[in-house]
Amino acid sequence: MALKNAEVVIAGGGVIGSAIAYFLSLKGVKAVLLEKEGIGAGSSGACDGAVLMQSKKPGIHLKMAMQSRTLLEGLQEELPVPFEFEKNGGLIVIETEEERVLMERHVMAQREAGLDSELLDEKQLRTVSPHLSPHLLGATYSSSEGKINPLALTLGFTRGAMQSGARIVTGTSVVGITTDGEQVTAVQTDSGQIETHTFVNATGSYATQIGKMVDIDIPIRPKRGQLLVTEARPGLLKPCLLTASYIAAKYNSAAKKKTTSGGLSMDQTHNGNLLLGSTRELVGYDKRNTADALKQIASRAVRILPGLKDMMLIRAFAGLRPYTPDGLPILGKVDNLKGFIMAAGHEGDGIALSAITGKLISELIVHGETAVSLENFNLNRFAAEQI
Ligand SMILES: Cc1cc2nc3c(=O)[nH]c(=O)nc-3n(C[C@H](O)[C@H](O)[C@H](O)COP(=O)(O)OP(=O)(O)OC[C@H]3O[C@@H](n4cnc5c(N)ncnc54)[C@H](O)[C@@H]3O)c2cc1C
């Protein structure tokens, strides 16, 4: 790697690092992005592509997701790789009276926060999605949600950045960071040193390992999600779908435990394959699939979409969500080390939040301030916490 210095070095070639490289390139900053394997080798290449708002907490989380969705719509015209954005809406389906009461409250809070979500009864649900099981009592629905191809989006960001002069270096690991005690001065890689004063840690579930290189404690842990893929049968499910129990599992503090339970997510790709998922398991960096989890996912999926029982499953995979204790990413500068910027910990929302993250981190680097405050995302919110 004949590269001796760079204005900005980004570690991590997932959707987040790639989005940052792209938005920096729009501002004339030619970053160097270092990826230890290949682009999309981490969670960004092993996930669904749902661009959901209803799964975000009203407040800053939802606000960021709404802004990101708008940016993604515009990026369809800009990025050099088509990333199959389809704005077909999103459903959270309701199976019990208890869930209905919870989801009524959820919709009210989301509407107050400016999201166009609504409660559908059984009949309305069948109009939106006719193949769903008759046992469903209804759903919440937002027409502004959609889906994309996450790997294509990631490649779109990297290729877009390269067209404006960014360097994307794959097969190269960050192995150390040099400082003068106060400021980042260089990044060590397994093929040499790059001098820089700005380093971005966008390594998703691996961000903690980068933190250790400079004695910064970063409370991000890998949370495994297993997914099943069906054969292609277009037209079965237009909107993205979650069960109400999935929302409960996502925000339940019991999710800190190792668990395979917790609802269902389902969406149909551009080609017609259904992605059925997924687990939320704290099992370290283990990306294997387990028979037990796949059986649970398959049986939940048939319960919600009965037509699935005659379809072939063609493969299974698992990805590692970068989990933080409060479900929000860690973004921005860190205390006590100038030039070290965090952009990791998006858990199950990184695809949806990629564009706004790229935009805000590029603003921080170039202008020193951001259009949306990053205060809620600062690493120091965990200072006294144990994970
Ligand atoms: C089953 C599942 C379903 C999901 N569904 C959705 C969804 O529908 N919508 C949504 O918005 N999100 C979803 N997510 C979440 C989403 O996948 C993540 O939030 C997002 O991909 C995180 O992106 P990232 O760039 O931070 O991390 P990653 O994509 O993991 O990228 C980090 C990269 O850093 C590299 N790296 C690590 N260490 C080093 C090093 N030392 N030097 C250089 N490179 C290094 C890794 O190789 C990796 O490529 C899902 C996740 C899973 C697992």
The ligand as a Gaussian input file, in Angstrom:
#p B3LYP/6-31G(d) Opt

LIG

0 1
 C      -30.145000     -10.285000      10.539000
 C      -29.987000      -8.793000      10.421000
 C      -31.005000      -8.036000       9.833000
 C      -30.874000      -6.660000       9.736000
 N      -31.854000      -5.952000       9.112000
 C      -31.743000      -4.605000       8.983000
 C      -32.740000      -3.866000       8.304000
 O      -33.698000      -4.416000       7.782000
 N      -32.593000      -2.509000       8.252000
 C      -31.523000      -1.865000       8.814000
 O      -31.481000      -0.622000       8.758000
 N      -30.546000      -2.557000       9.439000
 C      -30.624000      -3.908000       9.536000
 N      -29.651000      -4.607000      10.177000
 C      -28.540000      -3.872000      10.803000
 C      -27.445000      -3.511000       9.826000
 O      -27.029000      -4.652000       9.117000
 C      -26.267000      -2.898000      10.589000
 O      -26.690000      -1.907000      11.488000
 C      -25.268000      -2.252000       9.620000
 O      -24.960000      -3.148000       8.577000
 C      -24.010000      -1.845000      10.357000
 O      -23.109000      -1.332000       9.413000
 P      -21.615000      -1.005000       9.804000
 O      -20.989000      -0.420000       8.594000
 O      -21.591000      -0.217000      11.070000
 O      -20.980000      -2.418000      10.193000
 P      -20.466000      -3.612000       9.220000
 O      -21.292000      -3.753000       8.012000
 O      -20.329000      -4.816000      10.096000
 O      -19.052000      -3.095000       8.767000
 C      -17.931000      -3.030000       9.614000
 C      -16.733000      -3.415000       8.772000
 O      -15.540000      -3.154000       9.509000
 C      -14.575000      -4.110000       9.095000
 N      -13.510000      -4.144000      10.111000
 C      -13.584000      -4.624000      11.368000
 N      -12.415000      -4.462000      12.008000
 C      -11.576000      -3.839000      11.136000
 C      -10.228000      -3.403000      11.208000
 N       -9.486000      -3.573000      12.325000
 N       -9.670000      -2.808000      10.128000
 C      -10.390000      -2.629000       8.992000
 N      -11.691000      -3.042000       8.867000
 C      -12.277000      -3.632000       9.932000
 C      -15.387000      -5.403000       8.998000
 O      -14.747000      -6.358000       8.178000
 C      -16.703000      -4.899000       8.409000
 O      -16.740000      -5.020000       6.997000
 C      -29.729000      -6.009000      10.267000
 C      -28.701000      -6.760000      10.826000
 C      -28.815000      -8.143000      10.904000
 C      -27.689000      -8.953000      11.480000

